[in-house]
Amino acid sequence: NEDSVLQELINRVENIFKKLGYDYELIFVNDDSKDKSLEILEKNRKRNNQIKIINMSRRFGVSACVIAGFKHSIGDAVIYMDSDLQDPPEIIPELIKKWEEGNDVVHTIRTKRKGENVIRMFLVKIAYKVIDSLSDIKMLQNSGNFKLISRRALEGVLKMNDHDPFLRGLSVWVGFRQSSIYYERDPRQAGESHFSLLKSSGLYKDLIRGITAFSSAPLYISLFVGIIVSLGHFKTLYITSFL
């Protein structure tokens, strides 16, 4: 549901690649939108055959849609991003330059997040501190869904075959040579945020994904609790036998 900014996004990305000279494909994953997003995409595809559209059969959420885009991409490198223009497409040349220098994964780190809700940002900061402290890999702070991944790194991600992955962790977990660039994230230009604490794309689900996907802590905690419960059960049986 990004019909208020979609045409501007397309225009800006097309202008970038005209200057870069790279062959490209522009894949849009339509997560069962209810506005005019699909209409805008189809109109643009008629004049630009490098635009591809993937229509999801229902609302699946960010992670599943990104994986769908990955599976249908054919390029030597893939850049994925949200469509709300908070992440400026003008950073794309910098991502490509880092890739040309030999990096397989190029992260973007947000030094400032303009227009963000203070409460949300506090909760996000706490959540990622928890994930990072429990994770077996080093998680990047303030790095979102705006990255470049080379073809060989992408194949490694897809081999995980996870239907609901923690994308920010996968891009680090896959390894290879990695780098980052820094930028200030713009406020939303139009429309409404789709962020939710409770929905499948919400913060608490990301917290659960982050902890369970890249940490052995939940397994050890479960084992410890199981041992304590078992010992308590045996003690109860022992006392009962002498009553």
C-alpha positions as CSV (number, residue, x, y, z in Angstrom):
1,N,0.0,0.0,0.0
2,E,2.5,2.6,-1.2
3,D,0.7,4.2,-4.1
4,S,1.5,7.7,-2.8
5,V,5.3,7.3,-3.3
6,L,5.6,4.4,-5.7
7,Q,5.9,6.5,-8.9
8,E,8.6,8.7,-7.4
9,L,10.6,5.6,-6.3
10,I,10.5,4.2,-9.8
11,N,11.5,7.4,-11.4
12,R,14.5,7.9,-9.0
13,V,15.8,4.3,-9.4
14,E,15.5,4.5,-13.2
15,N,17.5,7.8,-13.2
16,I,20.2,6.2,-11.1
17,F,20.7,3.3,-13.4
18,K,20.7,5.5,-16.5
19,K,23.8,7.2,-15.1
20,L,25.4,3.9,-13.8
21,G,25.2,2.1,-17.1
22,Y,24.5,-1.3,-15.5
23,D,21.9,-3.6,-16.9
24,Y,19.3,-4.1,-14.2
25,E,15.9,-5.6,-13.3
26,L,13.5,-3.8,-10.9
27,I,11.5,-6.4,-9.0
28,F,8.5,-5.3,-7.0
29,V,6.9,-7.7,-4.6
30,N,3.3,-6.7,-4.1
31,D,2.2,-8.0,-0.7
32,D,-1.5,-8.2,-1.5
33,S,-1.9,-4.4,-1.5
34,K,-5.3,-2.9,-1.4
35,D,-4.6,0.5,-2.9
36,K,-3.5,1.5,-6.5
37,S,0.1,0.1,-6.1
38,L,-0.4,-2.7,-8.6
39,E,-2.1,-0.4,-11.1
40,I,0.9,1.9,-10.9
41,L,3.4,-1.0,-11.3
42,E,1.5,-2.4,-14.3
43,K,1.4,1.0,-16.0
44,N,5.2,1.4,-15.6
45,R,5.9,-2.2,-16.8
46,K,4.3,-1.4,-20.1
47,R,6.9,1.2,-20.9
48,N,9.9,-0.5,-19.1
49,N,10.3,-4.2,-19.6
50,Q,13.0,-4.3,-16.9
51,I,10.2,-3.9,-14.3
52,K,9.0,-7.2,-12.9
53,I,6.0,-7.8,-10.5
54,I,5.5,-10.6,-8.1
55,N,2.0,-10.7,-6.7
56,M,1.7,-12.5,-3.4
57,S,-1.6,-14.6,-2.9
58,R,-2.2,-13.0,0.5
59,R,-0.4,-10.8,3.0
60,F,2.8,-12.6,4.0
61,G,5.0,-9.8,5.5
62,V,8.4,-8.4,4.7
63,S,10.6,-11.4,5.2
64,A,8.6,-13.8,2.9
65,C,8.4,-11.0,0.2
66,V,12.1,-10.3,0.3
67,I,12.8,-14.1,-0.1
68,A,10.4,-14.2,-3.0
69,G,12.2,-11.3,-4.7
70,F,15.6,-13.1,-4.1
71,K,14.3,-16.3,-5.7
72,H,13.2,-14.5,-8.9
73,S,16.3,-12.3,-9.3
74,I,18.9,-13.1,-11.9
75,G,21.5,-10.4,-11.3
76,D,25.1,-10.7,-10.2
77,A,24.2,-8.7,-7.1
78,V,20.8,-7.9,-5.5
79,I,19.9,-4.7,-3.6
80,Y,16.7,-4.9,-1.5
81,M,14.9,-2.1,0.1
82,D,11.5,-0.9,1.4
83,S,9.4,1.1,-1.0
84,D,8.5,4.0,1.3
85,L,11.5,6.2,0.3
86,Q,12.8,6.5,3.8
87,D,15.9,4.8,2.5
88,P,17.1,7.0,-0.4
89,P,17.8,5.2,-3.7
90,E,20.6,7.7,-4.3
91,I,22.8,5.5,-2.0
92,I,22.6,2.6,-4.5
93,P,25.8,3.8,-6.4
94,E,27.7,3.7,-3.1
95,L,26.5,0.1,-2.5
96,I,27.6,-0.9,-6.0
97,K,31.0,0.7,-5.6
98,K,31.6,-1.3,-2.4
99,W,30.6,-4.5,-4.3
100,E,32.9,-3.6,-7.1
101,E,35.7,-3.4,-4.5
102,G,35.1,-7.0,-3.6
103,N,32.5,-7.0,-0.9
104,D,29.8,-9.7,-1.0
105,V,27.5,-8.0,1.5
106,V,27.2,-4.2,1.9
107,H,25.1,-3.1,4.9
108,T,23.6,0.4,5.4
109,I,23.9,1.8,8.9
110,R,21.5,4.6,9.9
111,T,23.3,7.4,11.8
112,K,20.0,9.2,12.3
113,R,16.4,8.2,11.8
114,K,14.3,11.3,11.1
115,G,10.6,11.4,12.0
116,E,10.7,8.1,13.9
117,N,8.5,7.6,17.0
118,V,10.5,8.0,20.2
119,I,8.8,5.0,21.9
120,R,9.3,2.8,18.9
121,M,13.0,3.7,18.7
122,F,13.5,3.0,22.4
123,L,11.9,-0.5,22.0
124,V,13.9,-1.2,18.9
125,K,17.1,-0.3,20.6
126,I,16.3,-2.6,23.6
127,A,15.3,-5.5,21.3
128,Y,18.4,-5.4,19.3
129,K,20.6,-5.2,22.4
130,V,18.9,-8.4,23.6
131,I,19.3,-10.1,20.3
132,D,23.0,-9.1,20.0
133,S,23.8,-10.2,23.6
134,L,22.3,-13.7,23.0
135,S,23.3,-14.2,19.4
136,D,26.3,-16.4,18.3
137,I,27.1,-13.8,15.6
138,K,27.7,-10.1,15.9
139,M,24.5,-8.2,15.0
140,L,24.8,-4.8,13.4
141,Q,22.9,-2.0,15.2
142,N,20.7,0.4,13.2
143,S,21.0,-1.7,10.0
144,G,17.7,-2.4,8.3
145,N,16.3,-3.9,5.1
146,F,18.5,-1.9,2.7
147,K,21.5,-3.9,1.6
148,L,23.5,-5.3,-1.3
149,I,24.1,-9.0,-1.5
150,S,26.3,-10.7,-4.2
151,R,25.0,-13.7,-6.1
152,R,27.2,-16.2,-4.2
153,A,26.2,-14.8,-0.8
154,L,22.5,-14.8,-1.9
155,E,22.8,-18.5,-2.9
156,G,24.0,-19.2,0.6
157,V,21.1,-17.3,2.1
158,L,18.6,-19.2,0.0
159,K,20.1,-22.6,0.9
160,M,18.8,-22.0,4.4
161,N,15.3,-22.5,3.0
162,D,13.8,-20.6,5.9
163,H,10.2,-19.5,5.3
164,D,10.2,-16.8,8.0
165,P,13.9,-15.7,8.3
166,F,15.4,-13.0,10.4
167,L,16.9,-11.2,7.4
168,R,19.1,-8.8,9.3
169,G,20.9,-11.8,10.9
170,L,21.1,-13.9,7.7
171,S,23.0,-11.2,5.8
172,V,25.7,-11.3,8.6
173,W,25.6,-15.1,9.2
174,V,26.2,-15.9,5.5
175,G,29.8,-14.6,5.9
176,F,32.1,-13.6,3.0
177,R,33.7,-10.1,2.9
178,Q,31.3,-7.5,4.3
179,S,31.3,-3.7,4.5
180,S,29.0,-0.9,5.5
181,I,28.0,2.6,4.5
182,Y,26.4,5.2,6.7
183,Y,23.5,7.5,6.0
184,E,20.7,9.5,7.6
185,R,17.3,7.9,7.1
186,D,14.6,10.3,5.8
187,P,11.2,10.6,7.4
188,R,8.2,9.0,5.6
189,Q,7.2,11.3,2.8
190,A,3.6,10.1,2.5
191,G,1.2,7.3,3.6
192,E,1.2,5.5,6.9
193,S,3.8,3.3,8.6
194,H,3.0,-0.5,8.5
195,F,5.1,-1.1,11.6
196,S,3.3,-3.0,14.4
197,L,4.4,-4.4,17.7
198,L,2.0,-7.4,17.4
199,K,1.7,-8.3,13.8
200,S,3.9,-10.8,12.0
201,S,6.1,-7.9,10.8
202,G,6.2,-6.4,14.3
203,L,9.0,-5.9,16.7
204,Y,8.2,-8.8,19.1
205,K,8.3,-11.3,16.2
206,D,11.6,-9.9,15.1
207,L,12.9,-10.3,18.6
208,I,11.8,-14.0,18.7
209,R,13.3,-14.6,15.2
210,G,16.5,-13.0,16.2
211,I,17.0,-14.9,19.4
212,T,15.9,-18.3,18.1
213,A,17.6,-18.2,14.7
214,F,21.2,-17.3,15.7
215,S,21.5,-18.3,19.4
216,S,21.9,-21.5,21.3
217,A,20.6,-19.8,24.5
218,P,16.9,-20.8,24.1
219,L,18.0,-24.5,23.8
220,Y,20.2,-24.3,26.9
221,I,17.5,-22.4,28.8
222,S,14.9,-25.1,27.9
223,L,17.3,-27.8,28.9
224,F,18.0,-26.1,32.3
225,V,14.3,-25.6,33.0
226,G,13.7,-29.2,32.1
227,I,16.3,-30.5,34.5
228,I,15.0,-28.3,37.3
229,V,11.4,-29.5,36.7
230,S,12.6,-33.1,36.6
231,L,14.5,-32.8,39.9
232,G,11.5,-31.2,41.5
233,H,9.3,-34.0,40.3
234,F,11.8,-36.7,41.7
235,K,11.9,-34.9,45.1
236,T,8.1,-34.9,45.2
237,L,8.0,-38.7,44.6
238,Y,10.7,-39.3,47.2
239,I,8.8,-37.4,49.9
240,T,5.5,-39.1,49.0
241,S,7.0,-42.6,49.4
242,F,7.7,-41.9,53.1
243,L,4.3,-40.5,54.0
